[in-house]
Amino acid sequence: MIHTPLCDLLEIRHPVVLGGMASGTSVPLVAAVSNAGGLGTLGVSTIPPGDLPGIMAAIREGTGKPFGVNFLLFMVTGEGFAAALEAAPPIMAFAWPRAEQDLADYFDRSREAGCKVMFSAGSVPGALRAKAAGADVIVAQGTDGGGHVGWMASMALLPMVVDAVAPTPVLAAGGFADGRGLAAALALGAQGVLLGTRFLATVESPLHQNMKQAIVDSDGHDTVLTEIPDLARDRVWPGAMARARRNAFIARWAGREWDLRANQAEAAAGLLRAAEEGDVDNASLPYGQDAGLIHDIPPAGDIVTRIVEEAEEVLSKRLPGFVRNG
Ligand SMILES: Cc1cc2nc3c(=O)[nH]c(=O)nc-3n(C[C@H](O)[C@H](O)[C@H](O)COP(=O)(O)O)c2cc1C
């Protein structure tokens, strides 16, 4: 068993967290991860505020264990945040604030509601901003990961963030998909891992089966950092591009962003249609470089168990063999 102080803080058995992906999580996925002893987190940024109480109740029906909800701060609404506070999830997770937003206000109100506060940062300044505002846990999110990411790779970013925010516990995100990754993250100073892409290819993931299969089929070399899906959706992110599959949709608009702006509504409708139809060439398919480590579509709970068992093997059997006295 692998146990870090973060497990005590979050009251979880295993230091494995499901990233709260607005376009990649669901109640069954969150419940499955939490029930397996990890921390399930629901991305709630695109859920209508009125639906939140029912959805939180459904998570609580699905699991008696701790879970989190994730807000993209640049698009949070007062009504949505108030609904989440009312339901008081054990963990309130945040990412991607605008420069002028007051993090301490969101963090303080979350804590007053009884929630622990988690914040994802893709840079050391971003992590320090969250520490200054009082985050309980900071996620160091490397550019290797799927979805909206920063510019620093996990290997360098993670220990830099660990050093900068100590003693605040840090979770490693971006490119982690197996037990070797968890062992490496612990060696770099993290207290656990947060996974997005790995959990997209699971039985409980809400993605179309073709999208899950595309992740399994990927060799990890087929992603690109791009603004094209955001331009198509007419959504400007503060300081982020998205890592997504370099498919026909991206190729059609690359270098022709001016044309995409002129045809935005049509492009947005095309994206929606492609997502519904499972058209992996014409949908936006955000996933990380760690897709190259993903070879199956198992139940999410099996992923949690598998990761901790493999990390335990690496830490207790493989690595100690490399240490010699004298
Ligand atoms: C499809 C998708 C949607 C995401 N949506 C969010 C989100 O709404 N909020 C957030 O904080 N992070 C979001 N992320 C980032 C993840 O939380 C996590 O940091 C990232 O997936 C880690 O890298 P990995 O994909 O290599 O595991 C998203 C990632 C993906 C792949």
PDBQT file of the ligand as one rigid body, heavy atoms in Angstrom, charges set to zero:
ROOT
HETATM    1  C1  LIG A 401     -10.794  16.261 -21.985  1.00  0.00    +0.000 C 
HETATM    2  C2  LIG A 401     -10.134  17.012 -20.854  1.00  0.00    +0.000 A 
HETATM    3  C3  LIG A 401     -10.851  17.992 -20.170  1.00  0.00    +0.000 A 
HETATM    4  C4  LIG A 401     -10.255  18.684 -19.087  1.00  0.00    +0.000 A 
HETATM    5  N1  LIG A 401     -11.019  19.595 -18.400  1.00  0.00    +0.000 NA
HETATM    6  C5  LIG A 401     -10.488  20.177 -17.278  1.00  0.00    +0.000 A 
HETATM    7  C6  LIG A 401     -11.278  21.043 -16.467  1.00  0.00    +0.000 A 
HETATM    8  O1  LIG A 401     -12.446  21.304 -16.744  1.00  0.00    +0.000 OA
HETATM    9  N2  LIG A 401     -10.699  21.564 -15.351  1.00  0.00    +0.000 N 
HETATM   10  C7  LIG A 401      -9.389  21.277 -15.002  1.00  0.00    +0.000 A 
HETATM   11  O2  LIG A 401      -8.912  21.764 -13.974  1.00  0.00    +0.000 OA
HETATM   12  N3  LIG A 401      -8.626  20.473 -15.766  1.00  0.00    +0.000 NA
HETATM   13  C8  LIG A 401      -9.146  19.910 -16.876  1.00  0.00    +0.000 A 
HETATM   14  N4  LIG A 401      -8.374  19.053 -17.634  1.00  0.00    +0.000 N 
HETATM   15  C9  LIG A 401      -6.972  18.767 -17.209  1.00  0.00    +0.000 C 
HETATM   16  C10 LIG A 401      -6.939  17.586 -16.236  1.00  0.00    +0.000 C 
HETATM   17  O3  LIG A 401      -7.562  17.946 -15.021  1.00  0.00    +0.000 OA
HETATM   18  C11 LIG A 401      -5.492  17.143 -15.932  1.00  0.00    +0.000 C 
HETATM   19  O4  LIG A 401      -4.736  18.199 -15.408  1.00  0.00    +0.000 OA
HETATM   20  C12 LIG A 401      -4.780  16.589 -17.145  1.00  0.00    +0.000 C 
HETATM   21  O5  LIG A 401      -5.630  15.755 -17.898  1.00  0.00    +0.000 OA
HETATM   22  C13 LIG A 401      -3.558  15.795 -16.674  1.00  0.00    +0.000 C 
HETATM   23  O6  LIG A 401      -2.821  15.278 -17.746  1.00  0.00    +0.000 OA
HETATM   24  P1  LIG A 401      -3.083  13.819 -18.370  1.00  0.00    +0.000 P 
HETATM   25  O7  LIG A 401      -4.197  14.031 -19.347  1.00  0.00    +0.000 OA
HETATM   26  O8  LIG A 401      -1.803  13.484 -19.021  1.00  0.00    +0.000 OA
HETATM   27  O9  LIG A 401      -3.446  12.891 -17.264  1.00  0.00    +0.000 OA
HETATM   28  C14 LIG A 401      -8.921  18.390 -18.726  1.00  0.00    +0.000 A 
HETATM   29  C15 LIG A 401      -8.212  17.401 -19.430  1.00  0.00    +0.000 A 
HETATM   30  C16 LIG A 401      -8.799  16.708 -20.479  1.00  0.00    +0.000 A 
HETATM   31  C17 LIG A 401      -7.995  15.648 -21.186  1.00  0.00    +0.000 C 
ENDROOT
TORSDOF 0
